Amino acid sequence: MGWVLIFLAEWGDRSMLATITLASTKSALGVFIGGCLGHLVAGTLAVVSGHYLEEHVSDRVVKLVGGVLFIGFGLTTLLNIY
């Protein structure tokens, strides 16, 4: 089921479009293996860094920083629209 979430999160992403382009012009098997390894490395990095953050940074700080960033990105988006 996890692959469905990854697919939906990546749908229309530039990396997905680049992968489609590579697969159509290069070895599809090579692109498949490279894409899988790339996702493996990125997922492993996310898990390891998340584990590190959980051990060394309090949950409150993570929520505070995430909230501030979310508000900042929202304001930036609003300012760029108008």
mmCIF file of the N, C-alpha and C atoms, coordinates in Angstrom:
data_MODEL
# 
_entry.id   MODEL 
# 
loop_
_atom_site.group_PDB 
_atom_site.id 
_atom_site.type_symbol 
_atom_site.label_atom_id 
_atom_site.label_alt_id 
_atom_site.label_comp_id 
_atom_site.label_asym_id 
_atom_site.label_entity_id 
_atom_site.label_seq_id 
_atom_site.pdbx_PDB_ins_code 
_atom_site.Cartn_x 
_atom_site.Cartn_y 
_atom_site.Cartn_z 
_atom_site.occupancy 
_atom_site.B_iso_or_equiv 
_atom_site.pdbx_formal_charge 
_atom_site.auth_seq_id 
_atom_site.auth_comp_id 
_atom_site.auth_asym_id 
_atom_site.auth_atom_id 
_atom_site.pdbx_PDB_model_num 
ATOM 1   N N  . MET A 1 1  ? 0.821  -1.203 0.000   1.00 0.00 ? 1  MET A N  1 
ATOM 2   C CA . MET A 1 1  ? 0.000  0.000  0.000   1.00 0.00 ? 1  MET A CA 1 
ATOM 3   C C  . MET A 1 1  ? 0.862  1.263  0.000   1.00 0.00 ? 1  MET A C  1 
ATOM 4   N N  . GLY A 1 2  ? 2.078  1.153  0.547   1.00 0.00 ? 2  GLY A N  1 
ATOM 5   C CA . GLY A 1 2  ? 2.973  2.308  0.603   1.00 0.00 ? 2  GLY A CA 1 
ATOM 6   C C  . GLY A 1 2  ? 3.341  2.823  -0.783  1.00 0.00 ? 2  GLY A C  1 
ATOM 7   N N  . TRP A 1 3  ? 3.438  1.918  -1.750  1.00 0.00 ? 3  TRP A N  1 
ATOM 8   C CA . TRP A 1 3  ? 3.802  2.345  -3.101  1.00 0.00 ? 3  TRP A CA 1 
ATOM 9   C C  . TRP A 1 3  ? 2.723  3.226  -3.708  1.00 0.00 ? 3  TRP A C  1 
ATOM 10  N N  . VAL A 1 4  ? 1.457  3.022  -3.300  1.00 0.00 ? 4  VAL A N  1 
ATOM 11  C CA . VAL A 1 4  ? 0.363  3.859  -3.807  1.00 0.00 ? 4  VAL A CA 1 
ATOM 12  C C  . VAL A 1 4  ? 0.544  5.290  -3.305  1.00 0.00 ? 4  VAL A C  1 
ATOM 13  N N  . LEU A 1 5  ? 0.917  5.442  -2.034  1.00 0.00 ? 5  LEU A N  1 
ATOM 14  C CA . LEU A 1 5  ? 1.137  6.777  -1.476  1.00 0.00 ? 5  LEU A CA 1 
ATOM 15  C C  . LEU A 1 5  ? 2.306  7.473  -2.156  1.00 0.00 ? 5  LEU A C  1 
ATOM 16  N N  . ILE A 1 6  ? 3.377  6.729  -2.408  1.00 0.00 ? 6  ILE A N  1 
ATOM 17  C CA . ILE A 1 6  ? 4.532  7.311  -3.101  1.00 0.00 ? 6  ILE A CA 1 
ATOM 18  C C  . ILE A 1 6  ? 4.121  7.736  -4.511  1.00 0.00 ? 6  ILE A C  1 
ATOM 19  N N  . PHE A 1 7  ? 3.366  6.876  -5.200  1.00 0.00 ? 7  PHE A N  1 
ATOM 20  C CA . PHE A 1 7  ? 2.921  7.211  -6.551  1.00 0.00 ? 7  PHE A CA 1 
ATOM 21  C C  . PHE A 1 7  ? 2.076  8.479  -6.545  1.00 0.00 ? 7  PHE A C  1 
ATOM 22  N N  . LEU A 1 8  ? 1.123  8.582  -5.626  1.00 0.00 ? 8  LEU A N  1 
ATOM 23  C CA . LEU A 1 8  ? 0.254  9.753  -5.575  1.00 0.00 ? 8  LEU A CA 1 
ATOM 24  C C  . LEU A 1 8  ? 1.027  11.009 -5.194  1.00 0.00 ? 8  LEU A C  1 
ATOM 25  N N  . ALA A 1 9  ? 2.012  10.868 -4.292  1.00 0.00 ? 9  ALA A N  1 
ATOM 26  C CA . ALA A 1 9  ? 2.811  12.028 -3.895  1.00 0.00 ? 9  ALA A CA 1 
ATOM 27  C C  . ALA A 1 9  ? 3.692  12.517 -5.035  1.00 0.00 ? 9  ALA A C  1 
ATOM 28  N N  . GLU A 1 10 ? 4.142  11.607 -5.875  1.00 0.00 ? 10 GLU A N  1 
ATOM 29  C CA . GLU A 1 10 ? 5.051  11.955 -6.958  1.00 0.00 ? 10 GLU A CA 1 
ATOM 30  C C  . GLU A 1 10 ? 4.342  12.267 -8.269  1.00 0.00 ? 10 GLU A C  1 
ATOM 31  N N  . TRP A 1 11 ? 3.046  12.058 -8.345  1.00 0.00 ? 11 TRP A N  1 
ATOM 32  C CA . TRP A 1 11 ? 2.311  12.231 -9.592  1.00 0.00 ? 11 TRP A CA 1 
ATOM 33  C C  . TRP A 1 11 ? 2.494  13.656 -10.132 1.00 0.00 ? 11 TRP A C  1 
ATOM 34  N N  . GLY A 1 12 ? 2.993  13.766 -11.333 1.00 0.00 ? 12 GLY A N  1 
ATOM 35  C CA . GLY A 1 12 ? 3.173  15.075 -11.955 1.00 0.00 ? 12 GLY A CA 1 
ATOM 36  C C  . GLY A 1 12 ? 4.421  15.799 -11.509 1.00 0.00 ? 12 GLY A C  1 
ATOM 37  N N  . ASP A 1 13 ? 5.212  15.198 -10.651 1.00 0.00 ? 13 ASP A N  1 
ATOM 38  C CA . ASP A 1 13 ? 6.446  15.802 -10.171 1.00 0.00 ? 13 ASP A CA 1 
ATOM 39  C C  . ASP A 1 13 ? 7.455  15.858 -11.319 1.00 0.00 ? 13 ASP A C  1 
ATOM 40  N N  . ARG A 1 14 ? 8.343  16.826 -11.280 1.00 0.00 ? 14 ARG A N  1 
ATOM 41  C CA . ARG A 1 14 ? 9.336  16.945 -12.349 1.00 0.00 ? 14 ARG A CA 1 
ATOM 42  C C  . ARG A 1 14 ? 10.223 15.720 -12.445 1.00 0.00 ? 14 ARG A C  1 
ATOM 43  N N  . SER A 1 15 ? 10.530 15.117 -11.301 1.00 0.00 ? 15 SER A N  1 
ATOM 44  C CA . SER A 1 15 ? 11.379 13.922 -11.349 1.00 0.00 ? 15 SER A CA 1 
ATOM 45  C C  . SER A 1 15 ? 10.648 12.782 -12.056 1.00 0.00 ? 15 SER A C  1 
ATOM 46  N N  . MET A 1 16 ? 9.331  12.715 -11.894 1.00 0.00 ? 16 MET A N  1 
ATOM 47  C CA . MET A 1 16 ? 8.562  11.675 -12.587 1.00 0.00 ? 16 MET A CA 1 
ATOM 48  C C  . MET A 1 16 ? 8.590  11.915 -14.094 1.00 0.00 ? 16 MET A C  1 
ATOM 49  N N  . LEU A 1 17 ? 8.437  13.163 -14.494 1.00 0.00 ? 17 LEU A N  1 
ATOM 50  C CA . LEU A 1 17 ? 8.481  13.488 -15.914 1.00 0.00 ? 17 LEU A CA 1 
ATOM 51  C C  . LEU A 1 17 ? 9.868  13.228 -16.492 1.00 0.00 ? 17 LEU A C  1 
ATOM 52  N N  . ALA A 1 18 ? 10.909 13.521 -15.715 1.00 0.00 ? 18 ALA A N  1 
ATOM 53  C CA . ALA A 1 18 ? 12.270 13.234 -16.168 1.00 0.00 ? 18 ALA A CA 1 
ATOM 54  C C  . ALA A 1 18 ? 12.489 11.734 -16.297 1.00 0.00 ? 18 ALA A C  1 
ATOM 55  N N  . THR A 1 19 ? 11.928 10.959 -15.371 1.00 0.00 ? 19 THR A N  1 
ATOM 56  C CA . THR A 1 19 ? 12.052 9.500  -15.433 1.00 0.00 ? 19 THR A CA 1 
ATOM 57  C C  . THR A 1 19 ? 11.360 8.954  -16.678 1.00 0.00 ? 19 THR A C  1 
ATOM 58  N N  . ILE A 1 20 ? 10.194 9.479  -16.986 1.00 0.00 ? 20 ILE A N  1 
ATOM 59  C CA . ILE A 1 20 ? 9.478  9.053  -18.193 1.00 0.00 ? 20 ILE A CA 1 
ATOM 60  C C  . ILE A 1 20 ? 10.304 9.378  -19.432 1.00 0.00 ? 20 ILE A C  1 
ATOM 61  N N  . THR A 1 21 ? 10.892 10.573 -19.463 1.00 0.00 ? 21 THR A N  1 
ATOM 62  C CA . THR A 1 21 ? 11.716 10.972 -20.601 1.00 0.00 ? 21 THR A CA 1 
ATOM 63  C C  . THR A 1 21 ? 12.936 10.070 -20.732 1.00 0.00 ? 21 THR A C  1 
ATOM 64  N N  . LEU A 1 22 ? 13.605 9.807  -19.612 1.00 0.00 ? 22 LEU A N  1 
ATOM 65  C CA . LEU A 1 22 ? 14.769 8.921  -19.648 1.00 0.00 ? 22 LEU A CA 1 
ATOM 66  C C  . LEU A 1 22 ? 14.391 7.521  -20.113 1.00 0.00 ? 22 LEU A C  1 
ATOM 67  N N  . ALA A 1 23 ? 13.286 6.997  -19.603 1.00 0.00 ? 23 ALA A N  1 
ATOM 68  C CA . ALA A 1 23 ? 12.871 5.640  -19.964 1.00 0.00 ? 23 ALA A CA 1 
ATOM 69  C C  . ALA A 1 23 ? 12.530 5.531  -21.444 1.00 0.00 ? 23 ALA A C  1 
ATOM 70  N N  . SER A 1 24 ? 12.058 6.622  -22.027 1.00 0.00 ? 24 SER A N  1 
ATOM 71  C CA . SER A 1 24 ? 11.710 6.568  -23.450 1.00 0.00 ? 24 SER A CA 1 
ATOM 72  C C  . SER A 1 24 ? 12.931 6.716  -24.356 1.00 0.00 ? 24 SER A C  1 
ATOM 73  N N  . THR A 1 25 ? 14.015 7.288  -23.829 1.00 0.00 ? 25 THR A N  1 
ATOM 74  C CA . THR A 1 25 ? 15.195 7.505  -24.671 1.00 0.00 ? 25 THR A CA 1 
ATOM 75  C C  . THR A 1 25 ? 16.375 6.609  -24.313 1.00 0.00 ? 25 THR A C  1 
ATOM 76  N N  . LYS A 1 26 ? 16.381 6.067  -23.097 1.00 0.00 ? 26 LYS A N  1 
ATOM 77  C CA . LYS A 1 26 ? 17.491 5.224  -22.632 1.00 0.00 ? 26 LYS A CA 1 
ATOM 78  C C  . LYS A 1 26 ? 16.963 3.839  -22.275 1.00 0.00 ? 26 LYS A C  1 
ATOM 79  N N  . SER A 1 27 ? 17.783 3.068  -21.623 1.00 0.00 ? 27 SER A N  1 
ATOM 80  C CA . SER A 1 27 ? 17.401 1.720  -21.203 1.00 0.00 ? 27 SER A CA 1 
ATOM 81  C C  . SER A 1 27 ? 16.327 1.788  -20.121 1.00 0.00 ? 27 SER A C  1 
ATOM 82  N N  . ALA A 1 28 ? 15.168 1.229  -20.406 1.00 0.00 ? 28 ALA A N  1 
ATOM 83  C CA . ALA A 1 28 ? 14.074 1.249  -19.430 1.00 0.00 ? 28 ALA A CA 1 
ATOM 84  C C  . ALA A 1 28 ? 14.457 0.494  -18.165 1.00 0.00 ? 28 ALA A C  1 
ATOM 85  N N  . LEU A 1 29 ? 15.170 -0.609 -18.303 1.00 0.00 ? 29 LEU A N  1 
ATOM 86  C CA . LEU A 1 29 ? 15.599 -1.380 -17.136 1.00 0.00 ? 29 LEU A CA 1 
ATOM 87  C C  . LEU A 1 29 ? 16.568 -0.568 -16.282 1.00 0.00 ? 29 LEU A C  1 
ATOM 88  N N  . GLY A 1 30 ? 17.501 0.109  -16.908 1.00 0.00 ? 30 GLY A N  1 
ATOM 89  C CA . GLY A 1 30 ? 18.447 0.949  -16.171 1.00 0.00 ? 30 GLY A CA 1 
ATOM 90  C C  . GLY A 1 30 ? 17.754 2.087  -15.446 1.00 0.00 ? 30 GLY A C  1 
ATOM 91  N N  . VAL A 1 31 ? 16.787 2.700  -16.100 1.00 0.00 ? 31 VAL A N  1 
ATOM 92  C CA . VAL A 1 31 ? 16.031 3.790  -15.479 1.00 0.00 ? 31 VAL A CA 1 
ATOM 93  C C  . VAL A 1 31 ? 15.205 3.249  -14.311 1.00 0.00 ? 31 VAL A C  1 
ATOM 94  N N  . PHE A 1 32 ? 14.607 2.066  -14.484 1.00 0.00 ? 32 PHE A N  1 
ATOM 95  C CA . PHE A 1 32 ? 13.825 1.447  -13.413 1.00 0.00 ? 32 PHE A CA 1 
ATOM 96  C C  . PHE A 1 32 ? 14.701 1.165  -12.195 1.00 0.00 ? 32 PHE A C  1 
ATOM 97  N N  . ILE A 1 33 ? 15.856 0.557  -12.433 1.00 0.00 ? 33 ILE A N  1 
ATOM 98  C CA . ILE A 1 33 ? 16.752 0.228  -11.322 1.00 0.00 ? 33 ILE A CA 1 
ATOM 99  C C  . ILE A 1 33 ? 17.261 1.504  -10.657 1.00 0.00 ? 33 ILE A C  1 
ATOM 100 N N  . GLY A 1 34 ? 17.650 2.489  -11.460 1.00 0.00 ? 34 GLY A N  1 
ATOM 101 C CA . GLY A 1 34 ? 18.122 3.757  -10.904 1.00 0.00 ? 34 GLY A CA 1 
ATOM 102 C C  . GLY A 1 34 ? 17.046 4.483  -10.114 1.00 0.00 ? 34 GLY A C  1 
ATOM 103 N N  . GLY A 1 35 ? 15.822 4.473  -10.629 1.00 0.00 ? 35 GLY A N  1 
ATOM 104 C CA . GLY A 1 35 ? 14.720 5.115  -9.909  1.00 0.00 ? 35 GLY A CA 1 
ATOM 105 C C  . GLY A 1 35 ? 14.421 4.432  -8.591  1.00 0.00 ? 35 GLY A C  1 
ATOM 106 N N  . CYS A 1 36 ? 14.437 3.104  -8.610  1.00 0.00 ? 36 CYS A N  1 
ATOM 107 C CA . CYS A 1 36 ? 14.198 2.358  -7.368  1.00 0.00 ? 36 CYS A CA 1 
ATOM 108 C C  . CYS A 1 36 ? 15.303 2.620  -6.349  1.00 0.00 ? 36 CYS A C  1 
ATOM 109 N N  . LEU A 1 37 ? 16.543 2.615  -6.809  1.00 0.00 ? 37 LEU A N  1 
ATOM 110 C CA . LEU A 1 37 ? 17.659 2.890  -5.891  1.00 0.00 ? 37 LEU A CA 1 
ATOM 111 C C  . LEU A 1 37 ? 17.602 4.322  -5.356  1.00 0.00 ? 37 LEU A C  1 
ATOM 112 N N  . GLY A 1 38 ? 17.213 5.248  -6.219  1.00 0.00 ? 38 GLY A N  1 
ATOM 113 C CA . GLY A 1 38 ? 17.072 6.635  -5.777  1.00 0.00 ? 38 GLY A CA 1 
ATOM 114 C C  . GLY A 1 38 ? 16.019 6.789  -4.694  1.00 0.00 ? 38 GLY A C  1 
ATOM 115 N N  . HIS A 1 39 ? 14.882 6.140  -4.871  1.00 0.00 ? 39 HIS A N  1 
ATOM 116 C CA . HIS A 1 39 ? 13.833 6.195  -3.854  1.00 0.00 ? 39 HIS A CA 1 
ATOM 117 C C  . HIS A 1 39 ? 14.265 5.484  -2.575  1.00 0.00 ? 39 HIS A C  1 
ATOM 118 N N  . LEU A 1 40 ? 15.020 4.393  -2.722  1.00 0.00 ? 40 LEU A N  1 
ATOM 119 C CA . LEU A 1 40 ? 15.536 3.680  -1.555  1.00 0.00 ? 40 LEU A CA 1 
ATOM 120 C C  . LEU A 1 40 ? 16.471 4.572  -0.750  1.00 0.00 ? 40 LEU A C  1 
ATOM 121 N N  . VAL A 1 41 ? 17.367 5.254  -1.433  1.00 0.00 ? 41 VAL A N  1 
ATOM 122 C CA . VAL A 1 41 ? 18.305 6.144  -0.739  1.00 0.00 ? 41 VAL A CA 1 
ATOM 123 C C  . VAL A 1 41 ? 17.564 7.304  -0.083  1.00 0.00 ? 41 VAL A C  1 
ATOM 124 N N  . ALA A 1 42 ? 16.635 7.922  -0.813  1.00 0.00 ? 42 ALA A N  1 
ATOM 125 C CA . ALA A 1 42 ? 15.892 9.054  -0.261  1.00 0.00 ? 42 ALA A CA 1 
ATOM 126 C C  . ALA A 1 42 ? 15.037 8.627  0.931   1.00 0.00 ? 42 ALA A C  1 
ATOM 127 N N  . GLY A 1 43 ? 14.369 7.472  0.822   1.00 0.00 ? 43 GLY A N  1 
ATOM 128 C CA . GLY A 1 43 ? 13.550 6.976  1.928   1.00 0.00 ? 43 GLY A CA 1 
ATOM 129 C C  . GLY A 1 43 ? 14.396 6.626  3.136   1.00 0.00 ? 43 GLY A C  1 
ATOM 130 N N  . THR A 1 44 ? 15.551 5.993  2.898   1.00 0.00 ? 44 THR A N  1 
ATOM 131 C CA . THR A 1 44 ? 16.447 5.646  3.999   1.00 0.00 ? 44 THR A CA 1 
ATOM 132 C C  . THR A 1 44 ? 16.962 6.898  4.691   1.00 0.00 ? 44 THR A C  1 
ATOM 133 N N  . LEU A 1 45 ? 17.331 7.898  3.916   1.00 0.00 ? 45 LEU A N  1 
ATOM 134 C CA . LEU A 1 45 ? 17.791 9.164  4.487   1.00 0.00 ? 45 LEU A CA 1 
ATOM 135 C C  . LEU A 1 45 ? 16.692 9.822  5.321   1.00 0.00 ? 45 LEU A C  1 
ATOM 136 N N  . ALA A 1 46 ? 15.455 9.769  4.851   1.00 0.00 ? 46 ALA A N  1 
ATOM 137 C CA . ALA A 1 46 ? 14.337 10.348 5.597   1.00 0.00 ? 46 ALA A CA 1 
ATOM 138 C C  . ALA A 1 46 ? 14.124 9.614  6.915   1.00 0.00 ? 46 ALA A C  1 
ATOM 139 N N  . VAL A 1 47 ? 14.212 8.289  6.898   1.00 0.00 ? 47 VAL A N  1 
ATOM 140 C CA . VAL A 1 47 ? 14.010 7.504  8.122   1.00 0.00 ? 47 VAL A CA 1 
ATOM 141 C C  . VAL A 1 47 ? 15.135 7.753  9.115   1.00 0.00 ? 47 VAL A C  1 
ATOM 142 N N  . VAL A 1 48 ? 16.371 7.734  8.634   1.00 0.00 ? 48 VAL A N  1 
ATOM 143 C CA . VAL A 1 48 ? 17.523 7.927  9.527   1.00 0.00 ? 48 VAL A CA 1 
ATOM 144 C C  . VAL A 1 48 ? 17.512 9.337  10.114  1.00 0.00 ? 48 VAL A C  1 
ATOM 145 N N  . SER A 1 49 ? 17.256 10.347 9.286   1.00 0.00 ? 49 SER A N  1 
ATOM 146 C CA . SER A 1 49 ? 17.232 11.711 9.811   1.00 0.00 ? 49 SER A CA 1 
ATOM 147 C C  . SER A 1 49 ? 16.037 11.921 10.746  1.00 0.00 ? 49 SER A C  1 
ATOM 148 N N  . GLY A 1 50 ? 14.913 11.285 10.459  1.00 0.00 ? 50 GLY A N  1 
ATOM 149 C CA . GLY A 1 50 ? 13.766 11.367 11.365  1.00 0.00 ? 50 GLY A CA 1 
ATOM 150 C C  . GLY A 1 50 ? 14.066 10.730 12.708  1.00 0.00 ? 50 GLY A C  1 
ATOM 151 N N  . HIS A 1 51 ? 14.768 9.609  12.686  1.00 0.00 ? 51 HIS A N  1 
ATOM 152 C CA . HIS A 1 51 ? 15.161 8.942  13.928  1.00 0.00 ? 51 HIS A CA 1 
ATOM 153 C C  . HIS A 1 51 ? 16.116 9.829  14.728  1.00 0.00 ? 51 HIS A C  1 
ATOM 154 N N  . TYR A 1 52 ? 17.053 10.463 14.029  1.00 0.00 ? 52 TYR A N  1 
ATOM 155 C CA . TYR A 1 52 ? 17.992 11.367 14.692  1.00 0.00 ? 52 TYR A CA 1 
ATOM 156 C C  . TYR A 1 52 ? 17.245 12.538 15.319  1.00 0.00 ? 52 TYR A C  1 
ATOM 157 N N  . LEU A 1 53 ? 16.331 13.133 14.559  1.00 0.00 ? 53 LEU A N  1 
ATOM 158 C CA . LEU A 1 53 ? 15.556 14.258 15.093  1.00 0.00 ? 53 LEU A CA 1 
ATOM 159 C C  . LEU A 1 53 ? 14.741 13.845 16.305  1.00 0.00 ? 53 LEU A C  1 
ATOM 160 N N  . GLU A 1 54 ? 14.161 12.659 16.268  1.00 0.00 ? 54 GLU A N  1 
ATOM 161 C CA . GLU A 1 54 ? 13.347 12.181 17.385  1.00 0.00 ? 54 GLU A CA 1 
ATOM 162 C C  . GLU A 1 54 ? 14.181 12.049 18.657  1.00 0.00 ? 54 GLU A C  1 
ATOM 163 N N  . GLU A 1 55 ? 15.433 11.639 18.505  1.00 0.00 ? 55 GLU A N  1 
ATOM 164 C CA . GLU A 1 55 ? 16.295 11.456 19.677  1.00 0.00 ? 55 GLU A CA 1 
ATOM 165 C C  . GLU A 1 55 ? 16.865 12.762 20.209  1.00 0.00 ? 55 GLU A C  1 
ATOM 166 N N  . HIS A 1 56 ? 17.123 13.733 19.330  1.00 0.00 ? 56 HIS A N  1 
ATOM 167 C CA . HIS A 1 56 ? 17.880 14.913 19.737  1.00 0.00 ? 56 HIS A CA 1 
ATOM 168 C C  . HIS A 1 56 ? 17.087 16.217 19.744  1.00 0.00 ? 56 HIS A C  1 
ATOM 169 N N  . VAL A 1 57 ? 15.908 16.224 19.187  1.00 0.00 ? 57 VAL A N  1 
ATOM 170 C CA . VAL A 1 57 ? 15.104 17.443 19.138  1.00 0.00 ? 57 VAL A CA 1 
ATOM 171 C C  . VAL A 1 57 ? 13.732 17.128 19.722  1.00 0.00 ? 57 VAL A C  1 
ATOM 172 N N  . SER A 1 58 ? 13.244 18.009 20.583  1.00 0.00 ? 58 SER A N  1 
ATOM 173 C CA . SER A 1 58 ? 11.947 17.750 21.213  1.00 0.00 ? 58 SER A CA 1 
ATOM 174 C C  . SER A 1 58 ? 10.811 17.871 20.199  1.00 0.00 ? 58 SER A C  1 
ATOM 175 N N  . ASP A 1 59 ? 9.747  17.170 20.485  1.00 0.00 ? 59 ASP A N  1 
ATOM 176 C CA . ASP A 1 59 ? 8.570  17.175 19.620  1.00 0.00 ? 59 ASP A CA 1 
ATOM 177 C C  . ASP A 1 59 ? 7.990  18.581 19.505  1.00 0.00 ? 59 ASP A C  1 
ATOM 178 N N  . ARG A 1 60 ? 8.058  19.332 20.585  1.00 0.00 ? 60 ARG A N  1 
ATOM 179 C CA . ARG A 1 60 ? 7.519  20.693 20.592  1.00 0.00 ? 60 ARG A CA 1 
ATOM 180 C C  . ARG A 1 60 ? 8.280  21.594 19.619  1.00 0.00 ? 60 ARG A C  1 
ATOM 181 N N  . VAL A 1 61 ? 9.599  21.471 19.582  1.00 0.00 ? 61 VAL A N  1 
ATOM 182 C CA . VAL A 1 61 ? 10.407 22.281 18.676  1.00 0.00 ? 61 VAL A CA 1 
ATOM 183 C C  . VAL A 1 61 ? 10.101 21.924 17.224  1.00 0.00 ? 61 VAL A C  1 
ATOM 184 N N  . VAL A 1 62 ? 9.962  20.639 16.926  1.00 0.00 ? 62 VAL A N  1 
ATOM 185 C CA . VAL A 1 62 ? 9.644  20.210 15.559  1.00 0.00 ? 62 VAL A CA 1 
ATOM 186 C C  . VAL A 1 62 ? 8.298  20.784 15.132  1.00 0.00 ? 62 VAL A C  1 
ATOM 187 N N  . LYS A 1 63 ? 7.303  20.712 16.009  1.00 0.00 ? 63 LYS A N  1 
ATOM 188 C CA . LYS A 1 63 ? 5.986  21.264 15.681  1.00 0.00 ? 63 LYS A CA 1 
ATOM 189 C C  . LYS A 1 63 ? 6.042  22.776 15.491  1.00 0.00 ? 63 LYS A C  1 
ATOM 190 N N  . LEU A 1 64 ? 6.800  23.464 16.336  1.00 0.00 ? 64 LEU A N  1 
ATOM 191 C CA . LEU A 1 64 ? 6.911  24.916 16.242  1.00 0.00 ? 64 LEU A CA 1 
ATOM 192 C C  . LEU A 1 64 ? 7.590  25.323 14.935  1.00 0.00 ? 64 LEU A C  1 
ATOM 193 N N  . VAL A 1 65 ? 8.703  24.701 14.621  1.00 0.00 ? 65 VAL A N  1 
ATOM 194 C CA . VAL A 1 65 ? 9.419  25.026 13.381  1.00 0.00 ? 65 VAL A CA 1 
ATOM 195 C C  . VAL A 1 65 ? 8.555  24.678 12.163  1.00 0.00 ? 65 VAL A C  1 
ATOM 196 N N  . GLY A 1 66 ? 7.905  23.521 12.201  1.00 0.00 ? 66 GLY A N  1 
ATOM 197 C CA . GLY A 1 66 ? 7.025  23.139 11.098  1.00 0.00 ? 66 GLY A CA 1 
ATOM 198 C C  . GLY A 1 66 ? 5.886  24.126 10.916  1.00 0.00 ? 66 GLY A C  1 
ATOM 199 N N  . GLY A 1 67 ? 5.285  24.558 12.002  1.00 0.00 ? 67 GLY A N  1 
ATOM 200 C CA . GLY A 1 67 ? 4.190  25.526 11.929  1.00 0.00 ? 67 GLY A CA 1 
ATOM 201 C C  . GLY A 1 67 ? 4.635  26.867 11.377  1.00 0.00 ? 67 GLY A C  1 
ATOM 202 N N  . VAL A 1 68 ? 5.792  27.344 11.839  1.00 0.00 ? 68 VAL A N  1 
ATOM 203 C CA . VAL A 1 68 ? 6.320  28.620 11.346  1.00 0.00 ? 68 VAL A CA 1 
ATOM 204 C C  . VAL A 1 68 ? 6.638  28.527 9.855   1.00 0.00 ? 68 VAL A C  1 
ATOM 205 N N  . LEU A 1 69 ? 7.267  27.436 9.445   1.00 0.00 ? 69 LEU A N  1 
ATOM 206 C CA . LEU A 1 69 ? 7.559  27.259 8.025   1.00 0.00 ? 69 LEU A CA 1 
ATOM 207 C C  . LEU A 1 69 ? 6.280  27.186 7.191   1.00 0.00 ? 69 LEU A C  1 
ATOM 208 N N  . PHE A 1 70 ? 5.274  26.464 7.693   1.00 0.00 ? 70 PHE A N  1 
ATOM 209 C CA . PHE A 1 70 ? 4.000  26.343 6.980   1.00 0.00 ? 70 PHE A CA 1 
ATOM 210 C C  . PHE A 1 70 ? 3.362  27.718 6.793   1.00 0.00 ? 70 PHE A C  1 
ATOM 211 N N  . ILE A 1 71 ? 3.346  28.527 7.850   1.00 0.00 ? 71 ILE A N  1 
ATOM 212 C CA . ILE A 1 71 ? 2.784  29.879 7.759   1.00 0.00 ? 71 ILE A CA 1 
ATOM 213 C C  . ILE A 1 71 ? 3.615  30.726 6.795   1.00 0.00 ? 71 ILE A C  1 
ATOM 214 N N  . GLY A 1 72 ? 4.938  30.608 6.889   1.00 0.00 ? 72 GLY A N  1 
ATOM 215 C CA . GLY A 1 72 ? 5.809  31.373 5.992   1.00 0.00 ? 72 GLY A CA 1 
ATOM 216 C C  . GLY A 1 72 ? 5.588  31.022 4.531   1.00 0.00 ? 72 GLY A C  1 
ATOM 217 N N  . PHE A 1 73 ? 5.486  29.723 4.221   1.00 0.00 ? 73 PHE A N  1 
ATOM 218 C CA . PHE A 1 73 ? 5.230  29.318 2.838   1.00 0.00 ? 73 PHE A CA 1 
ATOM 219 C C  . PHE A 1 73 ? 3.862  29.793 2.381   1.00 0.00 ? 73 PHE A C  1 
ATOM 220 N N  . GLY A 1 74 ? 2.887  29.743 3.276   1.00 0.00 ? 74 GLY A N  1 
ATOM 221 C CA . GLY A 1 74 ? 1.548  30.219 2.929   1.00 0.00 ? 74 GLY A CA 1 
ATOM 222 C C  . GLY A 1 74 ? 1.537  31.704 2.611   1.00 0.00 ? 74 GLY A C  1 
ATOM 223 N N  . LEU A 1 75 ? 2.221  32.487 3.444   1.00 0.00 ? 75 LEU A N  1 
ATOM 224 C CA . LEU A 1 75 ? 2.291  33.928 3.197   1.00 0.00 ? 75 LEU A CA 1 
ATOM 225 C C  . LEU A 1 75 ? 3.036  34.243 1.900   1.00 0.00 ? 75 LEU A C  1 
ATOM 226 N N  . THR A 1 76 ? 4.112  33.502 1.656   1.00 0.00 ? 76 THR A N  1 
ATOM 227 C CA . THR A 1 76 ? 4.856  33.694 0.411   1.00 0.00 ? 76 THR A CA 1 
ATOM 228 C C  . THR A 1 76 ? 3.971  33.391 -0.795  1.00 0.00 ? 76 THR A C  1 
ATOM 229 N N  . THR A 1 77 ? 3.203  32.337 -0.705  1.00 0.00 ? 77 THR A N  1 
ATOM 230 C CA . THR A 1 77 ? 2.298  31.981 -1.797  1.00 0.00 ? 77 THR A CA 1 
ATOM 231 C C  . THR A 1 77 ? 1.258  33.071 -2.002  1.00 0.00 ? 77 THR A C  1 
ATOM 232 N N  . LEU A 1 78 ? 0.676  33.562 -0.914  1.00 0.00 ? 78 LEU A N  1 
ATOM 233 C CA . LEU A 1 78 ? -0.324 34.629 -1.031  1.00 0.00 ? 78 LEU A CA 1 
ATOM 234 C C  . LEU A 1 78 ? 0.276  35.884 -1.649  1.00 0.00 ? 78 LEU A C  1 
ATOM 235 N N  . LEU A 1 79 ? 1.492  36.243 -1.234  1.00 0.00 ? 79 LEU A N  1 
ATOM 236 C CA . LEU A 1 79 ? 2.128  37.444 -1.774  1.00 0.00 ? 79 LEU A CA 1 
ATOM 237 C C  . LEU A 1 79 ? 2.462  37.300 -3.247  1.00 0.00 ? 79 LEU A C  1 
ATOM 238 N N  . ASN A 1 80 ? 2.768  36.091 -3.686  1.00 0.00 ? 80 ASN A N  1 
ATOM 239 C CA . ASN A 1 80 ? 3.094  35.872 -5.094  1.00 0.00 ? 80 ASN A CA 1 
ATOM 240 C C  . ASN A 1 80 ? 1.851  35.820 -5.966  1.00 0.00 ? 80 ASN A C  1 
ATOM 241 N N  . ILE A 1 81 ? 0.694  35.532 -5.370  1.00 0.00 ? 81 ILE A N  1 
ATOM 242 C CA . ILE A 1 81 ? -0.556 35.473 -6.136  1.00 0.00 ? 81 ILE A CA 1 
ATOM 243 C C  . ILE A 1 81 ? -1.069 36.866 -6.438  1.00 0.00 ? 81 ILE A C  1 
ATOM 244 N N  . TYR A 1 82 ? -0.967 37.754 -5.456  1.00 0.00 ? 82 TYR A N  1 
ATOM 245 C CA . TYR A 1 82 ? -1.550 39.103 -5.601  1.00 0.00 ? 82 TYR A CA 1 
ATOM 246 C C  . TYR A 1 82 ? -0.540 40.147 -5.916  1.00 0.00 ? 82 TYR A C  1 
# 
